[in-house]
Protein backbone atom coordinates (compact mmCIF):
# COMPACT_ATOMS: atom_id res chain seq x y z
CA UNK A 1 0.00 0.00 0.00
CA UNK A 2 1.60 3.30 -1.05
CA UNK A 3 2.02 6.01 1.55
CA UNK A 4 -0.24 9.00 0.93
CA UNK A 5 0.81 12.03 2.98
CA UNK A 6 -2.02 14.02 4.58
CA UNK A 7 -3.15 17.34 3.16
CA UNK A 8 -1.15 20.19 4.74
CA UNK A 9 -3.18 23.37 5.23
CA UNK A 10 -1.95 26.95 5.36
CA UNK A 11 -2.80 26.93 9.10
CA UNK A 12 -0.48 23.93 9.55
CA UNK A 13 2.30 25.83 7.78
CA UNK A 14 1.68 28.98 9.84
CA UNK A 15 1.87 27.01 13.10
CA UNK A 16 4.95 25.15 11.89
CA UNK A 17 6.74 28.37 10.92
CA UNK A 18 6.08 29.73 14.41
CA UNK A 19 7.61 26.57 15.90
CA UNK A 20 10.67 26.87 13.65
CA UNK A 21 11.13 30.54 14.59
CA UNK A 22 10.94 29.63 18.28
CA UNK A 23 13.68 27.01 18.14
CA UNK A 24 16.96 28.75 18.93
CA UNK A 25 19.24 25.98 17.55
CA UNK A 26 17.67 26.45 14.13
CA UNK A 27 18.53 30.16 13.95
CA UNK A 28 21.55 29.36 11.75
CA UNK A 29 19.49 27.68 9.04
CA UNK A 30 19.09 29.29 5.67
CA UNK A 31 15.59 30.45 4.74
CA UNK A 32 15.21 27.45 2.41
CA UNK A 33 16.31 24.97 5.10
CA UNK A 34 14.01 26.58 7.67
CA UNK A 35 11.12 26.22 5.20
CA UNK A 36 11.92 22.50 4.79
CA UNK A 37 11.81 22.08 8.57
CA UNK A 38 8.56 24.08 8.76
CA UNK A 39 6.93 21.92 6.09
CA UNK A 40 8.02 18.76 7.92
CA UNK A 41 6.49 20.06 11.17
CA UNK A 42 3.34 21.09 9.28
CA UNK A 43 3.05 17.58 7.87
CA UNK A 44 3.16 16.19 11.43
CA UNK A 45 0.30 18.56 12.37
CA UNK A 46 -1.67 17.33 9.36
CA UNK A 47 -1.00 13.68 10.27
CA UNK A 48 -2.22 14.32 13.81
CA UNK A 49 -5.36 16.00 12.52
CA UNK A 50 -6.01 13.07 10.16
CA UNK A 51 -5.53 10.52 12.95
CA UNK A 52 -7.91 12.48 15.16
CA UNK A 53 -10.46 12.51 12.35
CA UNK A 54 -10.03 8.74 11.84
CA UNK A 55 -10.50 8.08 15.57
CA UNK A 56 -13.61 10.25 15.72
CA UNK A 57 -15.01 8.54 12.63
CA UNK A 58 -14.36 5.09 14.11
CA UNK A 59 -16.06 6.11 17.37
CA UNK A 60 -19.11 7.34 15.48
CA UNK A 61 -19.26 4.06 13.60
CA UNK A 62 -19.08 2.15 16.88
CA UNK A 63 -15.61 0.74 16.22
CA UNK A 64 -13.98 2.19 19.31
CA UNK A 65 -16.19 2.22 22.36
CA UNK A 66 -14.56 4.11 25.20
CA UNK A 67 -15.83 3.94 28.77
CA UNK A 68 -17.38 7.14 30.07
CA UNK A 69 -15.53 8.85 32.89
PyMOL Python script that loads the backbone (N, CA, C, O; Angstrom):
from pymol import cmd

cmd.read_pdbstr("""\
ATOM      1  N   UNK A   1       0.851  -1.175   0.000  1.00  0.00           N
ATOM      2  CA  UNK A   1       0.000   0.000   0.000  1.00  0.00           C
ATOM      3  C   UNK A   1       0.897   1.239   0.000  1.00  0.00           C
ATOM      4  O   UNK A   1       1.706   1.414   0.911  1.00  0.00           O
ATOM      5  N   UNK A   2       0.763   2.094  -1.005  1.00  0.00           N
ATOM      6  CA  UNK A   2       1.602   3.296  -1.053  1.00  0.00           C
ATOM      7  C   UNK A   2       1.220   4.284   0.041  1.00  0.00           C
ATOM      8  O   UNK A   2       0.061   4.384   0.444  1.00  0.00           O
ATOM      9  N   UNK A   3       2.223   5.005   0.504  1.00  0.00           N
ATOM     10  CA  UNK A   3       2.015   6.012   1.548  1.00  0.00           C
ATOM     11  C   UNK A   3       1.471   7.270   0.901  1.00  0.00           C
ATOM     12  O   UNK A   3       2.057   7.795  -0.046  1.00  0.00           O
ATOM     13  N   UNK A   4       0.347   7.753   1.414  1.00  0.00           N
ATOM     14  CA  UNK A   4      -0.240   9.004   0.926  1.00  0.00           C
ATOM     15  C   UNK A   4      -0.169  10.019   2.050  1.00  0.00           C
ATOM     16  O   UNK A   4      -0.889   9.892   3.041  1.00  0.00           O
ATOM     17  N   UNK A   5       0.700  11.039   1.915  1.00  0.00           N
ATOM     18  CA  UNK A   5       0.807  12.032   2.984  1.00  0.00           C
ATOM     19  C   UNK A   5      -0.490  12.813   3.136  1.00  0.00           C
ATOM     20  O   UNK A   5      -1.214  13.016   2.161  1.00  0.00           O
ATOM     21  N   UNK A   6      -0.785  13.253   4.359  1.00  0.00           N
ATOM     22  CA  UNK A   6      -2.016  14.016   4.577  1.00  0.00           C
ATOM     23  C   UNK A   6      -1.923  15.395   3.945  1.00  0.00           C
ATOM     24  O   UNK A   6      -0.832  15.895   3.671  1.00  0.00           O
ATOM     25  N   UNK A   7      -3.068  15.998   3.721  1.00  0.00           N
ATOM     26  CA  UNK A   7      -3.151  17.339   3.165  1.00  0.00           C
ATOM     27  C   UNK A   7      -2.670  18.350   4.202  1.00  0.00           C
ATOM     28  O   UNK A   7      -3.187  18.382   5.318  1.00  0.00           O
ATOM     29  N   UNK A   8      -1.698  19.166   3.850  1.00  0.00           N
ATOM     30  CA  UNK A   8      -1.154  20.189   4.741  1.00  0.00           C
ATOM     31  C   UNK A   8      -1.845  21.512   4.423  1.00  0.00           C
ATOM     32  O   UNK A   8      -1.817  21.976   3.283  1.00  0.00           O
ATOM     33  N   UNK A   9      -2.464  22.113   5.434  1.00  0.00           N
ATOM     34  CA  UNK A   9      -3.178  23.375   5.231  1.00  0.00           C
ATOM     35  C   UNK A   9      -2.250  24.570   5.478  1.00  0.00           C
ATOM     36  O   UNK A   9      -1.151  24.421   6.011  1.00  0.00           O
ATOM     37  N   UNK A  10      -2.706  25.727   5.089  1.00  0.00           N
ATOM     38  CA  UNK A  10      -1.952  26.954   5.359  1.00  0.00           C
ATOM     39  C   UNK A  10      -1.824  27.181   6.864  1.00  0.00           C
ATOM     40  O   UNK A  10      -0.810  27.702   7.327  1.00  0.00           O
ATOM     41  N   UNK A  11      -2.854  26.790   7.638  1.00  0.00           N
ATOM     42  CA  UNK A  11      -2.798  26.928   9.095  1.00  0.00           C
ATOM     43  C   UNK A  11      -1.700  26.031   9.665  1.00  0.00           C
ATOM     44  O   UNK A  11      -0.988  26.430  10.587  1.00  0.00           O
ATOM     45  N   UNK A  12      -1.560  24.816   9.117  1.00  0.00           N
ATOM     46  CA  UNK A  12      -0.477  23.926   9.549  1.00  0.00           C
ATOM     47  C   UNK A  12       0.877  24.590   9.295  1.00  0.00           C
ATOM     48  O   UNK A  12       1.759  24.568  10.153  1.00  0.00           O
ATOM     49  N   UNK A  13       1.032  25.174   8.116  1.00  0.00           N
ATOM     50  CA  UNK A  13       2.297  25.835   7.782  1.00  0.00           C
ATOM     51  C   UNK A  13       2.551  27.042   8.679  1.00  0.00           C
ATOM     52  O   UNK A  13       3.684  27.258   9.111  1.00  0.00           O
ATOM     53  N   UNK A  14       1.523  27.828   8.965  1.00  0.00           N
ATOM     54  CA  UNK A  14       1.679  28.984   9.843  1.00  0.00           C
ATOM     55  C   UNK A  14       2.144  28.549  11.225  1.00  0.00           C
ATOM     56  O   UNK A  14       3.081  29.122  11.780  1.00  0.00           O
ATOM     57  N   UNK A  15       1.481  27.523  11.783  1.00  0.00           N
ATOM     58  CA  UNK A  15       1.866  27.007  13.102  1.00  0.00           C
ATOM     59  C   UNK A  15       3.287  26.463  13.065  1.00  0.00           C
ATOM     60  O   UNK A  15       4.066  26.695  13.989  1.00  0.00           O
ATOM     61  N   UNK A  16       3.627  25.741  12.003  1.00  0.00           N
ATOM     62  CA  UNK A  16       4.955  25.148  11.890  1.00  0.00           C
ATOM     63  C   UNK A  16       6.030  26.232  11.786  1.00  0.00           C
ATOM     64  O   UNK A  16       7.098  26.101  12.384  1.00  0.00           O
ATOM     65  N   UNK A  17       5.761  27.284  11.043  1.00  0.00           N
ATOM     66  CA  UNK A  17       6.744  28.373  10.921  1.00  0.00           C
ATOM     67  C   UNK A  17       6.973  29.047  12.270  1.00  0.00           C
ATOM     68  O   UNK A  17       8.093  29.454  12.578  1.00  0.00           O
ATOM     69  N   UNK A  18       5.920  29.166  13.071  1.00  0.00           N
ATOM     70  CA  UNK A  18       6.078  29.733  14.415  1.00  0.00           C
ATOM     71  C   UNK A  18       6.947  28.834  15.275  1.00  0.00           C
ATOM     72  O   UNK A  18       7.768  29.322  16.052  1.00  0.00           O
ATOM     73  N   UNK A  19       6.774  27.519  15.143  1.00  0.00           N
ATOM     74  CA  UNK A  19       7.607  26.573  15.896  1.00  0.00           C
ATOM     75  C   UNK A  19       9.059  26.710  15.469  1.00  0.00           C
ATOM     76  O   UNK A  19       9.952  26.775  16.313  1.00  0.00           O
ATOM     77  N   UNK A  20       9.297  26.755  14.168  1.00  0.00           N
ATOM     78  CA  UNK A  20      10.667  26.866  13.655  1.00  0.00           C
ATOM     79  C   UNK A  20      11.315  28.155  14.145  1.00  0.00           C
ATOM     80  O   UNK A  20      12.481  28.143  14.540  1.00  0.00           O
ATOM     81  N   UNK A  21      10.589  29.258  14.128  1.00  0.00           N
ATOM     82  CA  UNK A  21      11.133  30.540  14.592  1.00  0.00           C
ATOM     83  C   UNK A  21      11.468  30.502  16.081  1.00  0.00           C
ATOM     84  O   UNK A  21      12.376  31.200  16.532  1.00  0.00           O
ATOM     85  N   UNK A  22      10.739  29.690  16.843  1.00  0.00           N
ATOM     86  CA  UNK A  22      10.941  29.631  18.284  1.00  0.00           C
ATOM     87  C   UNK A  22      12.115  28.743  18.696  1.00  0.00           C
ATOM     88  O   UNK A  22      12.561  28.801  19.842  1.00  0.00           O
ATOM     89  N   UNK A  23      12.606  27.938  17.791  1.00  0.00           N
ATOM     90  CA  UNK A  23      13.683  27.011  18.142  1.00  0.00           C
ATOM     91  C   UNK A  23      15.048  27.662  17.922  1.00  0.00           C
ATOM     92  O   UNK A  23      15.500  27.804  16.786  1.00  0.00           O
ATOM     93  N   UNK A  24      15.683  28.045  18.993  1.00  0.00           N
ATOM     94  CA  UNK A  24      16.965  28.752  18.934  1.00  0.00           C
ATOM     95  C   UNK A  24      18.047  27.992  18.151  1.00  0.00           C
ATOM     96  O   UNK A  24      18.777  28.628  17.390  1.00  0.00           O
ATOM     97  N   UNK A  25      18.189  26.669  18.297  1.00  0.00           N
ATOM     98  CA  UNK A  25      19.244  25.976  17.549  1.00  0.00           C
ATOM     99  C   UNK A  25      19.080  26.058  16.036  1.00  0.00           C
ATOM    100  O   UNK A  25      20.038  25.824  15.300  1.00  0.00           O
ATOM    101  N   UNK A  26      17.895  26.382  15.567  1.00  0.00           N
ATOM    102  CA  UNK A  26      17.665  26.455  14.128  1.00  0.00           C
ATOM    103  C   UNK A  26      17.917  27.851  13.560  1.00  0.00           C
ATOM    104  O   UNK A  26      17.731  28.076  12.364  1.00  0.00           O
ATOM    105  N   UNK A  27      18.334  28.781  14.403  1.00  0.00           N
ATOM    106  CA  UNK A  27      18.535  30.161  13.952  1.00  0.00           C
ATOM    107  C   UNK A  27      19.565  30.255  12.827  1.00  0.00           C
ATOM    108  O   UNK A  27      19.505  31.176  12.012  1.00  0.00           O
ATOM    109  N   UNK A  28      20.510  29.312  12.775  1.00  0.00           N
ATOM    110  CA  UNK A  28      21.554  29.356  11.750  1.00  0.00           C
ATOM    111  C   UNK A  28      21.139  28.777  10.412  1.00  0.00           C
ATOM    112  O   UNK A  28      21.930  28.800   9.469  1.00  0.00           O
ATOM    113  N   UNK A  29      19.940  28.265  10.300  1.00  0.00           N
ATOM    114  CA  UNK A  29      19.489  27.679   9.040  1.00  0.00           C
ATOM    115  C   UNK A  29      19.221  28.753   7.999  1.00  0.00           C
ATOM    116  O   UNK A  29      18.816  29.871   8.316  1.00  0.00           O
ATOM    117  N   UNK A  30      19.458  28.384   6.751  1.00  0.00           N
ATOM    118  CA  UNK A  30      19.092  29.291   5.667  1.00  0.00           C
ATOM    119  C   UNK A  30      17.568  29.341   5.589  1.00  0.00           C
ATOM    120  O   UNK A  30      16.884  28.499   6.170  1.00  0.00           O
ATOM    121  N   UNK A  31      17.047  30.315   4.880  1.00  0.00           N
ATOM    122  CA  UNK A  31      15.593  30.446   4.737  1.00  0.00           C
ATOM    123  C   UNK A  31      15.009  29.198   4.074  1.00  0.00           C
ATOM    124  O   UNK A  31      13.932  28.739   4.455  1.00  0.00           O
ATOM    125  N   UNK A  32      15.710  28.653   3.093  1.00  0.00           N
ATOM    126  CA  UNK A  32      15.215  27.448   2.415  1.00  0.00           C
ATOM    127  C   UNK A  32      15.200  26.249   3.352  1.00  0.00           C
ATOM    128  O   UNK A  32      14.240  25.478   3.359  1.00  0.00           O
ATOM    129  N   UNK A  33      16.268  26.085   4.151  1.00  0.00           N
ATOM    130  CA  UNK A  33      16.314  24.967   5.096  1.00  0.00           C
ATOM    131  C   UNK A  33      15.250  25.118   6.182  1.00  0.00           C
ATOM    132  O   UNK A  33      14.629  24.134   6.585  1.00  0.00           O
ATOM    133  N   UNK A  34      15.038  26.344   6.655  1.00  0.00           N
ATOM    134  CA  UNK A  34      14.007  26.582   7.666  1.00  0.00           C
ATOM    135  C   UNK A  34      12.630  26.250   7.104  1.00  0.00           C
ATOM    136  O   UNK A  34      11.773  25.739   7.825  1.00  0.00           O
ATOM    137  N   UNK A  35      12.412  26.536   5.827  1.00  0.00           N
ATOM    138  CA  UNK A  35      11.123  26.219   5.202  1.00  0.00           C
ATOM    139  C   UNK A  35      10.935  24.703   5.099  1.00  0.00           C
ATOM    140  O   UNK A  35       9.820  24.210   5.267  1.00  0.00           O
ATOM    141  N   UNK A  36      11.997  23.971   4.830  1.00  0.00           N
ATOM    142  CA  UNK A  36      11.918  22.504   4.790  1.00  0.00           C
ATOM    143  C   UNK A  36      11.523  21.975   6.159  1.00  0.00           C
ATOM    144  O   UNK A  36      10.660  21.103   6.267  1.00  0.00           O
ATOM    145  N   UNK A  37      12.154  22.502   7.209  1.00  0.00           N
ATOM    146  CA  UNK A  37      11.810  22.080   8.566  1.00  0.00           C
ATOM    147  C   UNK A  37      10.360  22.442   8.876  1.00  0.00           C
ATOM    148  O   UNK A  37       9.631  21.632   9.449  1.00  0.00           O
ATOM    149  N   UNK A  38       9.936  23.644   8.505  1.00  0.00           N
ATOM    150  CA  UNK A  38       8.558  24.081   8.765  1.00  0.00           C
ATOM    151  C   UNK A  38       7.566  23.170   8.058  1.00  0.00           C
ATOM    152  O   UNK A  38       6.540  22.810   8.636  1.00  0.00           O
ATOM    153  N   UNK A  39       7.849  22.796   6.835  1.00  0.00           N
ATOM    154  CA  UNK A  39       6.934  21.916   6.093  1.00  0.00           C
ATOM    155  C   UNK A  39       6.883  20.525   6.715  1.00  0.00           C
ATOM    156  O   UNK A  39       5.832  19.883   6.712  1.00  0.00           O
ATOM    157  N   UNK A  40       7.997  20.058   7.245  1.00  0.00           N
ATOM    158  CA  UNK A  40       8.016  18.761   7.923  1.00  0.00           C
ATOM    159  C   UNK A  40       7.167  18.818   9.191  1.00  0.00           C
ATOM    160  O   UNK A  40       6.399  17.896   9.465  1.00  0.00           O
ATOM    161  N   UNK A  41       7.301  19.890   9.961  1.00  0.00           N
ATOM    162  CA  UNK A  41       6.491  20.063  11.169  1.00  0.00           C
ATOM    163  C   UNK A  41       5.016  20.179  10.786  1.00  0.00           C
ATOM    164  O   UNK A  41       4.154  19.593  11.441  1.00  0.00           O
ATOM    165  N   UNK A  42       4.727  20.930   9.731  1.00  0.00           N
ATOM    166  CA  UNK A  42       3.340  21.089   9.278  1.00  0.00           C
ATOM    167  C   UNK A  42       2.740  19.749   8.877  1.00  0.00           C
ATOM    168  O   UNK A  42       1.564  19.488   9.133  1.00  0.00           O
ATOM    169  N   UNK A  43       3.548  18.899   8.248  1.00  0.00           N
ATOM    170  CA  UNK A  43       3.049  17.578   7.873  1.00  0.00           C
ATOM    171  C   UNK A  43       2.700  16.763   9.118  1.00  0.00           C
ATOM    172  O   UNK A  43       1.733  16.002   9.109  1.00  0.00           O
ATOM    173  N   UNK A  44       3.484  16.919  10.192  1.00  0.00           N
ATOM    174  CA  UNK A  44       3.163  16.192  11.426  1.00  0.00           C
ATOM    175  C   UNK A  44       1.847  16.709  12.021  1.00  0.00           C
ATOM    176  O   UNK A  44       1.073  15.924  12.569  1.00  0.00           O
ATOM    177  N   UNK A  45       1.585  18.011  11.922  1.00  0.00           N
ATOM    178  CA  UNK A  45       0.301  18.558  12.369  1.00  0.00           C
ATOM    179  C   UNK A  45      -0.834  17.941  11.552  1.00  0.00           C
ATOM    180  O   UNK A  45      -1.859  17.534  12.100  1.00  0.00           O
ATOM    181  N   UNK A  46      -0.638  17.878  10.246  1.00  0.00           N
ATOM    182  CA  UNK A  46      -1.667  17.330   9.364  1.00  0.00           C
ATOM    183  C   UNK A  46      -1.915  15.851   9.667  1.00  0.00           C
ATOM    184  O   UNK A  46      -3.061  15.401   9.669  1.00  0.00           O
ATOM    185  N   UNK A  47      -0.847  15.100   9.921  1.00  0.00           N
ATOM    186  CA  UNK A  47      -1.005  13.683  10.266  1.00  0.00           C
ATOM    187  C   UNK A  47      -1.788  13.526  11.566  1.00  0.00           C
ATOM    188  O   UNK A  47      -2.650  12.654  11.674  1.00  0.00           O
ATOM    189  N   UNK A  48      -1.491  14.367  12.544  1.00  0.00           N
ATOM    190  CA  UNK A  48      -2.217  14.318  13.810  1.00  0.00           C
ATOM    191  C   UNK A  48      -3.687  14.640  13.623  1.00  0.00           C
ATOM    192  O   UNK A  48      -4.552  13.999  14.220  1.00  0.00           O
ATOM    193  N   UNK A  49      -3.967  15.633  12.795  1.00  0.00           N
ATOM    194  CA  UNK A  49      -5.359  15.995  12.516  1.00  0.00           C
ATOM    195  C   UNK A  49      -6.079  14.839  11.828  1.00  0.00           C
ATOM    196  O   UNK A  49      -7.226  14.535  12.154  1.00  0.00           O
ATOM    197  N   UNK A  50      -5.399  14.192  10.872  1.00  0.00           N
ATOM    198  CA  UNK A  50      -6.006  13.072  10.156  1.00  0.00           C
ATOM    199  C   UNK A  50      -6.268  11.903  11.093  1.00  0.00           C
ATOM    200  O   UNK A  50      -7.318  11.266  11.007  1.00  0.00           O
ATOM    201  N   UNK A  51      -5.328  11.613  11.986  1.00  0.00           N
ATOM    202  CA  UNK A  51      -5.531  10.517  12.947  1.00  0.00           C
ATOM    203  C   UNK A  51      -6.697  10.831  13.882  1.00  0.00           C
ATOM    204  O   UNK A  51      -7.499   9.952  14.198  1.00  0.00           O
ATOM    205  N   UNK A  52      -6.788  12.074  14.319  1.00  0.00           N
ATOM    206  CA  UNK A  52      -7.911  12.476  15.160  1.00  0.00           C
ATOM    207  C   UNK A  52      -9.236  12.305  14.435  1.00  0.00           C
ATOM    208  O   UNK A  52     -10.219  11.846  15.018  1.00  0.00           O
ATOM    209  N   UNK A  53      -9.256  12.676  13.164  1.00  0.00           N
ATOM    210  CA  UNK A  53     -10.460  12.508  12.353  1.00  0.00           C
ATOM    211  C   UNK A  53     -10.806  11.024  12.227  1.00  0.00           C
ATOM    212  O   UNK A  53     -11.969  10.646  12.363  1.00  0.00           O
ATOM    213  N   UNK A  54      -9.801  10.182  11.968  1.00  0.00           N
ATOM    214  CA  UNK A  54     -10.028   8.742  11.836  1.00  0.00           C
ATOM    215  C   UNK A  54     -10.568   8.140  13.137  1.00  0.00           C
ATOM    216  O   UNK A  54     -11.460   7.291  13.107  1.00  0.00           O
ATOM    217  N   UNK A  55     -10.029   8.577  14.270  1.00  0.00           N
ATOM    218  CA  UNK A  55     -10.497   8.076  15.569  1.00  0.00           C
ATOM    219  C   UNK A  55     -11.946   8.497  15.803  1.00  0.00           C
ATOM    220  O   UNK A  55     -12.772   7.687  16.224  1.00  0.00           O
ATOM    221  N   UNK A  56     -12.249   9.763  15.530  1.00  0.00           N
ATOM    222  CA  UNK A  56     -13.615  10.254  15.718  1.00  0.00           C
ATOM    223  C   UNK A  56     -14.578   9.508  14.806  1.00  0.00           C
ATOM    224  O   UNK A  56     -15.682   9.157  15.221  1.00  0.00           O
ATOM    225  N   UNK A  57     -14.171   9.265  13.578  1.00  0.00           N
ATOM    226  CA  UNK A  57     -15.013   8.541  12.635  1.00  0.00           C
ATOM    227  C   UNK A  57     -15.266   7.113  13.122  1.00  0.00           C
ATOM    228  O   UNK A  57     -16.392   6.622  13.057  1.00  0.00           O
ATOM    229  N   UNK A  58     -14.218   6.454  13.607  1.00  0.00           N
ATOM    230  CA  UNK A  58     -14.364   5.086  14.110  1.00  0.00           C
ATOM    231  C   UNK A  58     -15.291   5.055  15.323  1.00  0.00           C
ATOM    232  O   UNK A  58     -16.099   4.136  15.461  1.00  0.00           O
ATOM    233  N   UNK A  59     -15.181   6.050  16.199  1.00  0.00           N
ATOM    234  CA  UNK A  59     -16.055   6.105  17.371  1.00  0.00           C
ATOM    235  C   UNK A  59     -17.510   6.290  16.960  1.00  0.00           C
ATOM    236  O   UNK A  59     -18.407   5.685  17.547  1.00  0.00           O
ATOM    237  N   UNK A  60     -17.743   7.123  15.957  1.00  0.00           N
ATOM    238  CA  UNK A  60     -19.114   7.339  15.480  1.00  0.00           C
ATOM    239  C   UNK A  60     -19.685   6.075  14.846  1.00  0.00           C
ATOM    240  O   UNK A  60     -20.886   5.817  14.922  1.00  0.00           O
ATOM    241  N   UNK A  61     -18.821   5.303  14.227  1.00  0.00           N
ATOM    242  CA  UNK A  61     -19.260   4.058  13.598  1.00  0.00           C
ATOM    243  C   UNK A  61     -19.344   2.916  14.599  1.00  0.00           C
ATOM    244  O   UNK A  61     -19.732   1.803  14.242  1.00  0.00           O
ATOM    245  N   UNK A  62     -18.984   3.183  15.847  1.00  0.00           N
ATOM    246  CA  UNK A  62     -19.080   2.150  16.876  1.00  0.00           C
ATOM    247  C   UNK A  62     -17.868   1.243  16.947  1.00  0.00           C
ATOM    248  O   UNK A  62     -17.889   0.232  17.650  1.00  0.00           O
ATOM    249  N   UNK A  63     -16.808   1.591  16.227  1.00  0.00           N
ATOM    250  CA  UNK A  63     -15.614   0.743  16.217  1.00  0.00           C
ATOM    251  C   UNK A  63     -14.776   0.850  17.464  1.00  0.00           C
ATOM    252  O   UNK A  63     -14.105  -0.112  17.836  1.00  0.00           O
ATOM    253  N   UNK A  64     -14.794   1.989  18.119  1.00  0.00           N
ATOM    254  CA  UNK A  64     -13.981   2.188  19.312  1.00  0.00           C
ATOM    255  C   UNK A  64     -14.880   2.691  20.439  1.00  0.00           C
ATOM    256  O   UNK A  64     -15.107   3.894  20.569  1.00  0.00           O
ATOM    257  N   UNK A  65     -15.367   1.808  21.214  1.00  0.00           N
ATOM    258  CA  UNK A  65     -16.194   2.220  22.355  1.00  0.00           C
ATOM    259  C   UNK A  65     -15.280   2.517  23.529  1.00  0.00           C
ATOM    260  O   UNK A  65     -14.504   1.661  23.955  1.00  0.00           O
ATOM    261  N   UNK A  66     -15.372   3.729  24.048  1.00  0.00           N
ATOM    262  CA  UNK A  66     -14.555   4.105  25.199  1.00  0.00           C
ATOM    263  C   UNK A  66     -15.468   4.254  26.400  1.00  0.00           C
ATOM    264  O   UNK A  66     -16.581   4.765  26.280  1.00  0.00           O
ATOM    265  N   UNK A  67     -14.998   3.806  27.565  1.00  0.00           N
ATOM    266  CA  UNK A  67     -15.828   3.943  28.767  1.00  0.00           C
ATOM    267  C   UNK A  67     -15.989   5.421  29.131  1.00  0.00           C
ATOM    268  O   UNK A  67     -15.071   6.222  28.954  1.00  0.00           O
ATOM    269  N   UNK A  68     -17.164   5.760  29.638  1.00  0.00           N
ATOM    270  CA  UNK A  68     -17.383   7.137  30.073  1.00  0.00           C
ATOM    271  C   UNK A  68     -16.719   7.336  31.435  1.00  0.00           C
ATOM    272  O   UNK A  68     -16.643   6.419  32.253  1.00  0.00           O
ATOM    273  N   UNK A  69     -16.251   8.543  31.648  1.00  0.00           N
ATOM    274  CA  UNK A  69     -15.532   8.847  32.890  1.00  0.00           C
ATOM    275  C   UNK A  69     -16.463   9.453  33.897  1.00  0.00           C
ATOM    276  O   UNK A  69     -16.045   9.778  35.008  1.00  0.00           O
TER     277      UNK A  69
END
""", "prot")
cmd.dss("prot")
cmd.show_as("cartoon", "prot")
cmd.util.cbc("prot")
cmd.orient("prot")
